[in-house]
């Protein structure tokens, strides 16, 4: 018996495959029953298929098998017929629109006749037309106008129906393009039952050509961010998932099927190539520059001069598989276009401040620092950023586990003015002649042009010497930096009260031999 009423009721999408669960209900007769579920997609992984049979009587599953079915008749003819019907509907719609336009013109003509009161009054006054004749003509005009008006209304309804039919046909064509491949699978199973009974079969299998990718909308409101966690689900499996319960999984079945085993990591001493003979060196000068001499090849691996390195490893987060089960039914068509699905809304509280790097830019960057204190693992994906209701741009994130810190940039704060000026650059003339001392000073001014307090982190730097004879020293800073690092990067934590201007002044010196030319410094006066 062929079961035609099986329907997909549950789908779990992993990173590159999906688990499909089909449900079918049917009646079984006493004895052995040979059953077939046809038209399973060509993207099915045969080894993954499983079936669970439930009956009201004592029964036994005797055996199962799956085979490929190659369709001799393709969908080209059906598709051509459908495309012809769509073209005819488009022509019909154009005709209806033109008909409505013509009827509208006729109604307007009758409206104009009924409004010509001056001509009618002139004819009545001259005795060419009686009042009775006027009303008789007006009644006939009005009747004709109503006929055209009602006809126009009928054509409007026909036009609406044609457009609805066109949309249905276009959707049917889209489904036809995504279904009925040239090859499909057919699953057969035998069930023995002691008495007639109703039966329910649950068939599950994995399919390829599907994936889901997370993305997020981050809406900044003061010191909190509202995160809308969403997913793009794409599948071209050959069957549509209509009105299904959807679950999204962070795991990847079959990605790792073997335990890792390290190959030996060999190193060896470098053996220089043998010197080139003088007469060969002379000959090489006559050869084009595009050719070079190479060392003789050796058949011995021990003679190779190399240091091999192990390949770069991929970091995987184990033991944290999450399942996102949707609380609603969804439709996901088998087309190469994503379907957006909302997963959850998360509220993250944090701290909003400014990051200012006047050496690079005279803008203040809004930074939001938070901790993922939700129950969700935030997977790598695209983020759309919104500052209140304004779109601030987009970025991407890597994995953010529960409890991990996260920083996000929400664009610039145009209400903070930043100025950076080189206020000193000179050579100290009082040093010994063998050395010189270059002196520099920078002034940074930051103005808060709002009525709210703003916290800022100001970043600047002094040079780092890469020469043993060049010495760099921070001589003075007002105020002192909050922190410095080994690369001479300076950080100040600043609180800006409403409409306040704060100034940072720092000086540094570069001590070097008198005749040594230094690259990378501002020119001295």
HELIX and SHEET records of a PDB file:
HELIX    1   1 UNK A   46  UNK A   48  5                                   3    
HELIX    2   2 UNK A   76  UNK A  114  1                                  39    
HELIX    3   3 UNK A  117  UNK A  125  1                                   9    
HELIX    4   4 UNK A  131  UNK A  178  1                                  48    
HELIX    5   5 UNK A  278  UNK A  285  1                                   8    
HELIX    6   6 UNK A  301  UNK A  303  5                                   3    
SHEET    1   A 4 UNK A   2  UNK A   3  0                                        
SHEET    2   A 4 UNK A  31  UNK A  40  1                                        
SHEET    3   A 4 UNK A 183  UNK A 193 -1                                        
SHEET    4   A 4 UNK A  59  UNK A  70 -1                                        
SHEET    1   B 6 UNK A  50  UNK A  55  0                                        
SHEET    2   B 6 UNK A 197  UNK A 207 -1                                        
SHEET    3   B 6 UNK A  18  UNK A  28 -1                                        
SHEET    4   B 6 UNK A   7  UNK A  13 -1                                        
SHEET    5   B 6 UNK A 241  UNK A 249  1                                        
SHEET    6   B 6 UNK A 323  UNK A 332 -1                                        
SHEET    1   C 7 UNK A 390  UNK A 397  0                                        
SHEET    2   C 7 UNK A 381  UNK A 387 -1                                        
SHEET    3   C 7 UNK A 210  UNK A 221  1                                        
SHEET    4   C 7 UNK A 224  UNK A 235 -1                                        
SHEET    5   C 7 UNK A 335  UNK A 356 -1                                        
SHEET    6   C 7 UNK A 364  UNK A 371 -1                                        
SHEET    7   C 7 UNK A 405  UNK A 413 -1                                        
SHEET    1   D 8 UNK A 390  UNK A 397  0                                        
SHEET    2   D 8 UNK A 381  UNK A 387 -1                                        
SHEET    3   D 8 UNK A 210  UNK A 221  1                                        
SHEET    4   D 8 UNK A 224  UNK A 235 -1                                        
SHEET    5   D 8 UNK A 335  UNK A 356 -1                                        
SHEET    6   D 8 UNK A 454  UNK A 461  1                                        
SHEET    7   D 8 UNK A 489  UNK A 496 -1                                        
SHEET    8   D 8 UNK A 483  UNK A 484 -1                                        
SHEET    1   E 4 UNK A 416  UNK A 428  0                                        
SHEET    2   E 4 UNK A 435  UNK A 448 -1                                        
SHEET    3   E 4 UNK A 501  UNK A 513 -1                                        
SHEET    4   E 4 UNK A 471  UNK A 478 -1                                        
END                                                                             
